[in-house]
Amino acid sequence: MAPKSCALCQNSKAILRRPKTGQHICKHCFFTVFETEVHNTIIQAHLFKPGDRVAIGASGGKDSTVLAYVMKTLNDRYQYGLNLFLLSVDEGITGYRDDSLETVKRNQEQYDMPLKIVSYEELYGWTMDRVVSAIGKKNNCTFCGVFRRQALDRGASGLGVDQIVTGHNADDIAETVLMNIMRGDIGRLGRCTAICTQGEDMIRRSKPFKYAYEKEIVMYAYFKKLDYFSTECIYSPDAYRGHARAFLKDLEAARPSAIIDIIHSGEAFELKEEVRATQKSQQTCKRCGYMSSNDLCKACSLLESLERGMSTAITDKGRRKLEAQGLTPDNMRTIPYFHPSSSVDAEAES
Amino acid sequence: MMAEFCGNPAVEAGEVLMPRKRKFDRSRICVKCKINPGNLVIRHSVYCKGCFTPLIFTKFHQALEPYINHVSVGPRRGALKPSGALLIGFSGGLGSSVLLDLVYQRYCANVGSDNLKGGREHPRKNKVWQKIYVCYVEVSDIFPETSDRTAQIREAIARYDGFELIPVRIQDAFDRTWWERVSGGAAPDLAGLPFDLGGGDSEPVAALQTHIRALPTPTAILSTLSTLTRLLLLYTAYSVSASHIVLGTSLTSLSISLISSISQGGGFVVPQAIQEEWFPQFVQRTIGDTSWNGEVRLVRPLRDVGMKECTAWVWWHQLLVVGKQRIPVPKQTIGDLTKNFIIGLERDYPSTVSTIAKTVGKLAPRGDSRVRCVLCELPTQQFVQRWKSRTSIRSFTDDASSMDTATSSLPHYLCYSCHTTLTSKSARSTATLNLHSSNSAPALNLPMWAATRLALELGSEQSVGPGAPANEIWETKKLDDGGMKSLVGEFLLENE
C-alpha cells in the first residue's frame, strides 16, 4: 500500500494517526496543530496579559514537562510577554520525588526558568512518609491532595506570581465531569470545566492543556524527545476514580472524540439558579487565612488531626468529632498565615 | 524505589478495599407496613409485595400527573384536564411493558366505578384521557437480520382494552407520503438547495440505508435510530392531536441515557433527556400564549422507578414482555459501554443511578437555547463549529470565524451532538461524509423534517441562523525512548 500523505499539509508522508481526530498526519503538522490548539485555548480564554508572572506547576511528569516546553515555545513564538517560573512541591516521599525533581531541575537549566521547590516538611512540619506512618495507607492521598493545593498557592505567593498553570489535560477534565455527575458533587461539577479557577484573594489557576489529549501529550514528548517520569496510579481497583478512568478509556476506544465531547457537555450546562443559591460561599480560614468553606480550611483540619494523633478529620463528620475533643492545644503546630502577595511586591523584594 | 505506602494493594487487600455494604439497612420487615416480611430490597430498603404495588403507583403518578394540565401548577391540584390525547411510546421492552400496564391500571381499568377509594377528582372517577394511542416503531426493514415484531406487539397491546396501536416504520422518516400525512402539508422540493440532500434515493428504505451507510461509527448508527424514533413518535403524536407522549424510561435507563448523551456531546440538552416540550417546526407560537397549539409534552413517568422494580412489577403482575429489538451493530457503542458500566456500578453502589438522575436534574443549559437543530429538533448552541475547529484542528484552510455563519453548509444547522454523530470517526471508520458541498459524494439523505426545514430556511431568504484525589498511591519510573514509544506505538504508522 502506498504511504499516505499528510491529511493537513498534503505534502509530507503521514507518520502517525492523530489520537484526537483520527487523521493521518506528518510529525511537523502534529507539532503545529498541538501547539496551535494550546495557543487557541490561551487566547480564547484571555489567560494572560503581557508582563504576567506565571508559575508552571512542575512535577517532572509528562503533563508538566510538556507544559513547560510548550509554554516556553508559545511565549517566544507569539510574544505573550510572560515571565515564566517553575514551581514544584516536594511531598517528602522517599524515592518518589527525588527522581522527578531532577527532571524539573534539568528543565530549569534547559528553559532558563527560575525554580522554587516548596516542601511539605517546611510548610506543615510533616512529610508524607511521616503522615503515612501515623495514619496508615488508607486516605493518605486526601492529606497529600489538600496539602499540595495549598503548597502550590503558597509557593506561588512566595514567587510573587499572578497565575499558576497546571498540566491538567482533557482526559483529567472529562474524567472529573463524569465522576462528579456519578457521585452527585454539584459544587465541583459546576466549576470543573472552567479553564480558570480563582478563590477569593487566591492566585489564579489555569489549565492550558484543557483540550489536549493525554495520548497527544505523550506523543509530543516522544517526538520532541522530552524525558519525564511516568506516575501511574496503581491503587484502589474498587475506587470511584478508577472506575471513571477505565470507562473513559473504553469510550475513547469506541469513539476518540468522546473525551472532547464530554468536556463540551460540561461547558454546555450549568447549575440551575435555585441550586446555585444553596451552595456554600467561600470564606477565609480563621487560622491560616487560606480560602475555605468552613471556619477552618481543610489543610488546617487535617494538620490538627495529625498533630493531635487522630486521623479522622477527613469528612465533615470527622471534623465535628475533632471539634468535640476540645480546644486546640496552644503549642500545636499550625500553618503560617497566608498573605497573598502581588507581583509588584515580589519585584520590589527581588 | 517505591515509597513505603506504595505497595501492591492486592497484597494488603484487607486494608485498601472498600468494605461491602449489607444489602438492607435495618431488618427484614417491610419498611412501609412494618408488619410483613420483606420480599424486595430497593436501595437498602425492604418492601413486602403488598406495599410494593402502591409504592410504584405513587412514583408513577407523581412523575406524570403534575404535568398533565397544559399550564402546570406544580403538585396536582384539582382535576386532570389534558389538552389532547395520550400517546404511549412502546418498544416491547421491560420499561414500556410496565408503563403500558400502569397507564391501563390507573386510567382505564374500572373507570367510572363508584365503589373505589379516592376523592371526587380521582382519575378513576372520570376518564382523564379521551383517547390513548400506542405507537410502535419497527426497524426490521433496515436490518435484514431482524424479524418484524409488529404482530407480537399488536398481540401484547390487545390484552388491554382501550388502546389503539399506531405502527410506524423507521424508514417513514424518509417517506414523503408519511410526512404529508403527519404534517398536513406538501413535502418540500429539494432541488434548489446549495447542497445535496436527496442522495438520489426516492424509496424510503433505500434512503435510510444510504444514510446509515454514511455514518462513521456504530455509536452513530444507534444514536441516529434513537433520534429518528423520537421524532417519529413526536410527529405521530402531533398528527393524532396528542398533547402528551409517555415513555417507559426507567431510572436505570434514564441514567444510562444521560451519561451516554453527555459522552456524545449532548450536555446542552440534558434537561430534555428528562422531560421535553416539543412543537413542530410549522407551528407558530406566540410568546406568552398559554393556549395549546399542538405542542407535545414528552414525559418519562418511570423516571423514579429502577430496572429492578420494573422487573419485580412484571414478575408479580405476570406481564408478558415482548423484548426490545436488538440492533445488530458490529462493534461496541458508547450506549452499550455506558449501560455495562452503569449496571456494573449499580451492583456495588446501589445509589448510583439515582444520584446521576438527581444531579443532572439540577442542571440547566448555559446560554440561549431558542434555536433548534434541523436533525434532532432539540435546542442548539451558537458557534459550535467555531468551538470544534478551535479545539480540534482538522484543516489549515478552514477559517474558524466564518464557519458558524456559512449558511450554505449543513453543519450550520446542526447541534454539536448531531454534527459529531455525522462526522466523528473511530480508528476503523471508513465512511466519510461531506457536509459542506454538493459536488463530492457521498451525499447525505436527510429525514423529511430536516429537509423541509432546510428547504424553508434556504428557499426563502438566506437567513442568518444559529450560528489528586483520594485513595491513590504512585509508582514512579523513568520513561526511556522505548517506554514512550510503547505508549504511542498504536498511533505510529511506520517505523518511526
Interface residues (C-beta under 8 A of the other chain):
Chain A: P3 K4 L8 C9 A14 I15 L16 R17 R18 P19 K20 T21 G22 Q23 H24 K27 V33 T36 E37 N40 T41 Q44 K62 I93 T94 G95 Y96 D99 S100 M128 D129 V132 S133 G136 K137 K138 N139 N140 C141 T142 C144 G145 R148 V177 L178 N180 I181 M182 R183 G184 D185 I186 L189 Y211 K215 V218 M219 A221 Y222 K225 D227 Y228 F229 S230 T231 E232 C233 I234 Y235 S236 P237 D238 A239 R241 H243 F247 D250 L251 A253 A254 R255 P256 S257 A258 I260 D261 I262 H264 S265 G266 E267 A268 F269 E270 L271 K272 E273 V275
Chain B: M1 M2 A3 E4 F5 C6 G7 N8 P9 E12 E15 V16 L17 M18 T217 P218 T219 L258 I259 S261 I262 S263 Q264 G265 G266 G267 F268 V270 K331 Q332 T333 I334 L337 T338 F341 L345 D348 T352 T355 I356 K358 T359 V360 K362 L363 A364 P365 R366 Q381 W387 R390 T391 S392 I393 R394 S395 F396 Y416 S417 T420 S424 K425 S426 A427 S429 A468 P469 A470 N471 E472 I473 W474 E475 T476 K477 K478 L479 D481 G483 M484 K485 L487 V488 F491 L492 L493 E494 E496
